[in-house]
Amino acid sequence: MQDLLLFAYAGLTGFTLAGLTVTLFEIVSGRSLVFALRPDVEAFVMPVSFLVRLLGGPLLLARMTLREDVGPGQRMALGCGAIVWSLCTGITVLA
């Protein structure tokens, strides 16, 4: 039972970090975060952009599940991907 609680805590930590990262990006830049990288971005901004997408990925996947053009199978895959990604991020942060 303790292991399950630790996994839940790690997953929630990762998802919280994703929410904070995406929200901070949206406040600073004034636009929504998406997975697509813009080709006109300066070279020194690219690592920061990659890191923001790496940390904010679970929230981006969770947002994709709420779109109307996503089928039920894709919705399940995106939801599971968001859970696993936030769990891995949470374990990395807590370790």
N, C-alpha and C positions, 0 to 999 in steps of 0.2 A: 504494500500500500504506500509506503514511503517513496519508493521508486516512481510510482505513478504520479504522486504529488510533485516530485522533483521535475519530472518531465513536463507536467502541466505548468509549473512555475517557469521553467525554461522557455516553453512555447509562448506563454503570455509575455515574458520579458522580451523575447524576439519580436513579437507582434507590436508591443508598445514602442520599442525602438524604431520599428518600421514606421509607425504612425507619427512619431516625433520627427523623424528624418524627412518624411514626405511633407508634413505640415510646415516645417521650417523652410524647406525648399520652395514651397508654394508661396509662403509669406515673403521670402527674400526676392524671388524671381518674378512673382506675379503671374505665373502660368502653371498649368498642371504638369505633373511629372508623368512621362510615358517611357516605355522601354526603348523606343527608337532614339538613337543618337543623331544629333544634327551634324551634318558634314562641315558646316561653316564655323564650328567651335574652335577656339584657339587650342594649340597643342598643350599648353600648361593647364587648361581647364579639363581636359579629357580624363585624367586620373581622378579628379574630384567628382566629375560626372559619373564615372564608373562606380566609385565608392557610394555615392548617394543612391544609385540604382541597386547596388548590392545590398545595402542596408534597408532600403525601402521596398524591395521586391515583394515581400509577403503582402503588403497592403495593396500594391499594384495588382497582384493576382486576385486578391479578394475583391477589388473593385471590378475586375474583368468578369467575375462571376455574376455581378448584378446587371450586366448589359443584356439587352433583349435579344441580340443576334447570336447569343451563345446557346448551343444545344445542351440537353441534359447531360450527355456524356462528357462534353467539354467542361461543363459547369462542375461536375464531380472531380475531374482531373485538375482543374484550376484550384478548387478548394483544397484538395489533398496536397497539391504542390505548395500552396500558401501555408498549410499547417506544417509540412515537413521543413520548408524553408525557414519559417519563424522558429521552429524547434532547433534547427542547426545554428541559427544566428544567436538564439538565447543561450545555448550551450557554450558557444564560443565566447560570448560576452561574460558569462558567469564563471568560466574556467579560469 
